[in-house]
Amino acid sequence: METFLKFAIPPIISMIAVRWVFFRVLRLAKQKGLVDNPDARKLQKEPVPVMGGMAVFFGLIVGMMFAIITIDCTIISPIILCGSVMFFVGMLDDFLWMSPWSRIVIEMFTITCLVLGTSLGIDTLQGLWGIYQLPQWLVLPITIFAGVGIINAINMIDGVNGLSSGLCILASLMFAQLFYLREDEANCILALCMAASLIPFLLHNVFGKSSKMYIGDSGTMLMGIIVVWFVIYLLNSNFSEQHLLLRPNMNLCAVALSIESVPIFDTLRVMTTRILNGRSPFSPDKTHLHHMFIGLGVSHGVTSISMILINWVIATIAYVSYRMGASLETQLYLVIAAGVILVWGSYWFLHYHTTHGTWDLGTI
């Protein structure tokens, strides 16, 4: 019972805190005109408050404040600080606008501080392709590259109600399970508090009418850096070696990729297409997978559920391949194949029917 309460109380506190602060933040956003206005590339038809990230951030911090009463949270102190930086940078971008390259420089700096401050980074492939420990000089560049990619993938996937928050809830719960198996209490509770803080927001974001609020760049950048921390911890040799004592032959690289498969594969396709067309990879358009769903008349809610299910299926494929005894390489190849077929394939399939007008799904 004591163990259950230790893991249950902080997330419950996070949910209560978000519920308490949500309408206060909403009222402030409306009074000050802190809204996201519609334009040619956005899907909403009227201004929507864009301070949801503030409510989520408040809930996460309050939940972790209660966690420090019962467990040692020293290991996650650096990510709380870096998460705060990302939150405020995102807030500035929401209201004052920052160039994509300015954000990337700040993201690189923040991830560098996180790696150097904790002496943790993506430093092992666990024997994948015969590679175990990565050279020390390669750890920081790889971690920065992966981290910036994840943050921007989560930011770019935030296009319909409930999508980025729903995907992050799914990812946080999966990471929480991995950390629980490893008996890593601090990171497990952090993941649970992240998921719990997002649940009240998601309900208002999807089902709210007068209470609808967007999470904004402040929220997506907060979610992004937290997920980056989980990936760093998962693919660090200290965690990997001990985890594999419990789960031998599990390819944690494949697991990490599968947990964030929809944002990563969708963003890779979008950015590659823009570059091949001679455009900036950060130039706005309507070529994401969720735009194809909306183009066929599918509602925001069904679009989000569909894409979250795709992500869940890919993660399940990673787990099933491990349970069936597939090699490290095979596990990764299956995840990549599933991502290409389910994410890229869904886009091309829906794009064909959108451009040819062969489907009319109404407003399901």
Residue pairs with C-beta under 8 A, 6 or more apart in sequence:
6 70
6 71
6 185
6 189
7 180
7 185
7 188
7 189
7 192
9 66
9 70
10 63
10 64
10 66
10 67
10 189
10 192
10 193
11 63
11 189
11 192
11 193
11 195
11 196
12 196
13 62
13 63
13 66
14 59
14 60
14 62
14 63
14 193
14 196
14 197
15 59
15 196
15 197
15 199
15 200
17 58
17 59
17 62
17 63
17 197
18 55
18 56
18 58
18 59
18 196
18 197
18 199
18 200
18 201
19 200
21 54
21 55
21 58
21 59
22 55
22 200
22 201
22 204
22 211
22 213
23 211
25 49
25 51
25 52
25 54
25 55
25 213
26 49
26 51
26 211
26 213
28 34
28 51
29 35
29 49
29 50
29 51
29 213
30 49
34 49
34 50
34 51
34 94
34 95
35 47
35 48
35 49
35 50
36 42
36 44
36 47
36 48
36 49
36 50
36 94
36 214
36 216
37 47
38 44
38 45
38 46
38 47
41 284
41 285
41 286
43 159
43 160
43 291
43 294
43 300
48 212
48 213
48 214
49 212
49 213
49 214
50 94
50 213
50 214
50 215
50 216
51 94
51 213
51 216
51 218
52 201
52 204
52 205
52 213
52 214
52 215
52 216
52 219
53 87
53 90
53 91
53 94
53 215
53 216
53 217
53 218
53 219
53 220
53 221
53 222
54 91
54 218
55 197
55 200
55 201
55 213
56 165
56 197
56 198
56 201
56 215
56 219
56 222
56 223
57 83
57 84
57 87
57 197
57 218
57 219
57 222
59 193
59 196
59 197
59 200
60 83
60 193
60 194
60 197
60 222
61 80
63 189
63 193
63 196
63 197
64 73
64 76
64 80
64 189
64 190
64 193
67 73
67 186
67 189
67 190
67 193
71 185
71 186
71 189
72 185
72 186
73 186
73 189
74 186
75 118
75 186
75 187
76 186
76 187
76 190
76 229
78 113
78 114
78 117
78 118
79 114
79 190
79 225
79 226
79 229
82 110
82 111
82 113
82 114
82 225
82 229
83 222
83 225
83 226
83 229
85 106
85 110
86 107
86 110
86 151
86 221
86 222
86 224
86 225
87 218
87 219
87 221
87 222
88 218
89 98
89 103
89 106
89 221
90 216
90 217
90 218
90 219
90 220
90 221
90 222
91 216
91 217
91 218
92 98
93 103
93 217
93 218
93 221
94 216
94 217
94 218
100 280
100 282
103 221
104 148
104 152
107 147
107 148
107 151
107 152
107 221
107 225
108 144
108 148
110 225
111 143
111 144
111 147
111 148
111 225
111 228
112 140
112 144
114 120
114 225
114 228
114 229
114 232
115 121
115 139
115 140
115 143
115 144
115 232
116 140
120 232
120 233
120 236
120 238
121 139
121 140
121 142
121 143
121 232
121 236
122 134
122 139
122 142
122 143
122 146
122 231
122 232
122 235
122 236
123 133
123 134
123 136
123 139
123 235
123 236
123 237
124 132
124 133
124 134
124 235
124 236
124 237
124 240
124 241
125 131
125 132
125 134
125 253
126 132
126 240
126 244
126 251
126 252
126 253
126 328
127 328
128 251
128 253
128 328
128 329
128 332
129 329
133 237
134 142
143 232
146 228
146 231
147 225
147 228
147 231
147 232
149 264
149 267
150 224
150 227
150 228
150 231
150 260
150 263
150 264
151 220
151 221
151 224
151 225
151 228
152 224
152 267
153 224
153 260
153 263
153 264
153 266
153 267
154 164
154 167
154 168
154 220
154 223
154 224
154 227
154 260
154 263
155 164
155 217
155 220
155 221
155 224
156 263
156 266
156 267
156 270
156 288
157 163
157 164
157 167
157 262
157 263
157 266
157 267
157 288
157 290
158 164
158 215
158 220
159 288
159 290
159 291
160 290
160 293
160 294
160 300
160 303
160 304
161 205
161 206
161 212
161 300
161 301
161 304
162 202
162 205
162 206
162 300
162 301
162 304
162 305
163 290
163 300
163 303
163 304
163 307
163 308
164 215
164 219
164 220
164 223
164 263
165 198
165 201
165 202
165 205
165 215
165 219
165 223
166 202
166 304
166 305
166 308
167 260
167 262
167 263
167 307
167 308
167 311
168 194
168 195
168 198
168 223
168 227
169 195
169 198
169 199
169 202
170 259
170 308
170 311
170 312
170 315
171 227
171 230
171 259
171 260
172 191
172 192
172 194
172 195
172 198
172 226
172 227
172 230
173 191
173 192
173 195
174 259
174 315
175 187
175 191
175 227
175 230
175 234
175 259
176 188
176 191
176 192
176 195
178 234
178 243
178 255
179 185
179 187
179 188
179 191
179 230
179 233
180 188
181 243
181 246
181 247
182 239
182 242
182 243
182 246
184 233
184 239
187 230
187 233
190 226
191 230
194 223
194 226
198 223
201 213
201 215
201 219
204 211
204 212
204 213
205 212
205 213
205 214
205 215
206 300
206 301
206 304
215 223
227 260
231 256
231 260
233 239
234 240
234 243
234 252
234 255
234 256
235 252
235 253
235 256
240 252
243 250
243 252
244 250
244 252
247 322
249 322
249 325
249 327
249 328
250 322
250 331
251 318
251 322
251 328
251 331
251 332
253 332
254 318
254 321
254 322
254 328
254 331
254 332
254 334
254 335
255 315
255 318
255 319
255 322
257 264
257 318
257 332
257 335
257 336
257 339
258 314
258 315
258 317
258 318
258 335
258 338
258 339
259 311
259 315
260 311
261 310
261 311
261 314
261 315
261 335
261 338
261 339
261 343
262 289
262 307
262 308
262 310
262 311
262 314
262 343
264 339
265 339
265 340
265 343
265 344
266 288
266 289
266 343
266 347
269 343
269 344
269 347
270 285
270 287
270 288
271 281
271 282
273 287
274 280
274 281
274 283
274 285
274 287
275 281
286 295
289 307
289 343
289 346
289 347
289 350
290 303
290 304
290 307
292 346
292 347
292 350
292 351
292 354
293 302
293 303
293 306
293 307
293 350
294 300
294 303
295 350
295 354
296 350
296 353
296 354
296 359
296 360
296 361
297 360
297 361
297 362
297 363
297 364
298 306
298 361
298 363
298 364
299 363
299 364
302 364
310 342
310 343
310 346
313 338
313 342
314 335
314 338
314 339
314 342
314 343
317 334
317 335
317 338
318 331
318 334
318 335
321 330
321 331
321 334
321 335
322 331
326 334
352 358
353 359
